[in-house]
Each structure stands twice: as structure tokens, then as C-alpha cells.
């Protein structure tokens, strides 16, 4: 058994887990955060993406013990109360989901992608960086559209904050 202690969605948590417990299972089974989905359990589909210390990680390929001491953000931690995160709002507005199973992983991947490309994104970059996320339903068109819209909205918001600070 391993003792893990980490910050999840701003809350300090800890627990004893078997050494082989994956982060995704710790989040779902120990913490009840079921928004992070288990699709393939082999790091291929991206349904389990969370942020670990600010970077997108497939939580089915990381042991809970490896995440000990880290800060983890799941899909449940993105929204600000009743206000959706801009990426969540863009997925809703642009119909970037159908059955919704892949959506949490897509949104977490998109949020990280936008953070890494503050200058903005283009369709080619979005499609290339979504390569590790699989959607069976949508054909990706509306997902890409939603990510581009969120990137533009977040870029405008950042520029507006910079102007106010100046």
C-alpha cells in the first residue's frame, strides 16, 4: 500500500491505495470524481485526461502514487461555480459533443492546448494536437470549431486584462 497526498481541484486529499492504483481510479473510486472517464485503460483514447501540475496527462497511464505531491485539476475543477470555463462554454455553444463520453478529456486537452499557444490556434494545430483524443460520434468538426472559438475568446479576455493593467 502507498499513502498518497495531493491537491485535487483546490482541495487537499490523501488516501491509502494499492501500489498499482492508477490516478484515474483514485479520482473516480476514492474521491468520487467521475467526470474523468475510463475509455481504453491503455492511454490511447484520451477520455481520462486531467491536468497534473498544469499539464495535460492521461490519468490511466499514471499511478496515483506518482501523482502524490502534485496539483491535479479534473473536469469538475474547471468551472467557476455556476460559470462554465470558456472551453466548456465553447463546447456547449458550438455543439462540440454528441454522446459526451470523450468530452471531459477533449476539454482538458483543449484547455492545456490553449494555455500552451497563447498567441492563438489554427485548425491544423488543433487537429494535430487532438491526435491522442478519440471521438466516435462527432467527426471532430464541431470539436475543432469549439476549441478555436475558446482560444479566440480567451485571447481577447487576456488582452482586455492586459489593457486594464496598463
N, C-alpha and C positions, 0 to 999 in steps of 0.2 A: 504494500500500500504506500501511496505517496500523499503527502499533505500539500495541497495547492492553495495559493492565496493570490488573488488578482483583483483588479478593479474592472467591473463589468457595467457598462452604461452608467458610469459615475458612482457606482456602489461597490464598496469593498466586500468581497466574498471569499470564503475559504471552504475547504472540504477535504475529506479523505477519499481518495479514488484508487482504484487498481492502477498499477503502473501502465497498463495497456489502454487506459481510457482515453479516447480521442476527445479533443476540445469540443467538437460538435455534440458529442454525447454528454459531456459535462454540462454544457449550456442547456441542452434540451431536458435531460433527465434529472440533473441535480438542481438546476436553477429554474426550470420550467419555462425557459425562453425558447418557445417552439417556432418562432418566426424563421430561425435558421433551419433550413431543410436538409435532409439527407437524401440525396438523389442516387448517387452511384457508389459512394463509400470508397472510391478509388481515385479521387482527385481529378476526374475528367469532366464533370458536368457544371461545376460552379454554383450549384444551388446552396452550398454551405458557406459561401464567402462571408467573412466578418473582417473587421479591422483589428489588427493586433499592433499596438504601438504606432498607430496611424497608417499602417499599410494593409492592403487587401491580402488576405490569406484564406486558402481553402481549409476550413476547420476540420475536415475529415482527414487531412494529411498532417495534422499537428496533434501531438499528445497534450493532454491537459497539463501534465507536469512541465512540458516545455513552455507553456504559457504562464506558468507561475511567476509572479512579479511583474507581469505585463498589464497594460491597459487594453481592454477589449471593448469594442463597440459592435453591437449586433443591430439588426434592422429595427428592433424595438427601441434602440437608443438614439436613432436619427432625428425623429420628430421632436419639436419643442412644445411639449404639452399637446394641445389640440391642433397646433400648426404643423402641417407637413413640412419636411425638409424639401428644399427646392427640387431635388431629384425625384422624390416621391410625388410631389405635385405635378411635375412634368410627365411622369409615367401615367398619372391619372388623366391629365388633360389631353395627352396625345395617344391614349389607349395603348400604352406600351405593355399590356399584359392581356392574356386571354384566360388560361386556367389558373395562372398565378403561382404555380409551383416554383418556377425559376426566378420569379420576380425579386424576392429578397436578395438573392445572390447577384442578380443583374444590377440592382440599385446600389448594393455595396461596392461592386466593381466599378460602376459608373461614378460614384462619389469619389473613389480613390483616383480614377482616371482624370476627373475634372481637377482635383487637387494637384495632380502632377503636371497638368497642362493649363496653368492659369491664363496663358495667352489666348486660349480658346481651342476648340477642336474642329476637325473636319470629318466628313463621313468616312474617308479612307482610314484615318487613325482610329475612329470609334470601332469600325468593323474589325480592324486588325486586333485591337485590344480586347474585344469581346470573344476572341477565339476560344478562350477557356470556359466560356459560359454557353450552355446548350439550352435552346428553347425548341420544343417540339411543335408548338402551336402557331406562333405568330409570323414566322418568316423573317423576323428581325427588323422589318421596315419601320414599324412604329416605335420599337425599342430604340433604334438609332435616332429617329426623329426626336424622341423624348430626351435622350442624352444630349443631343445638340442644342435643344431648347433650354435645358437646365444649365448647360455650360454658358450659353449666351446670357441667361438671366443672372447667374451667379457672377459672371464677369462684369455685368452692368452694376450689380449691387456692390461689388468690391470697388469699382471705380467711383461710385457715388460716395462710399465711405471715405475713400482717399481724398476726394474733393472737400468733404466736410472737415476732415482733419487738417487740411492745408490752410 
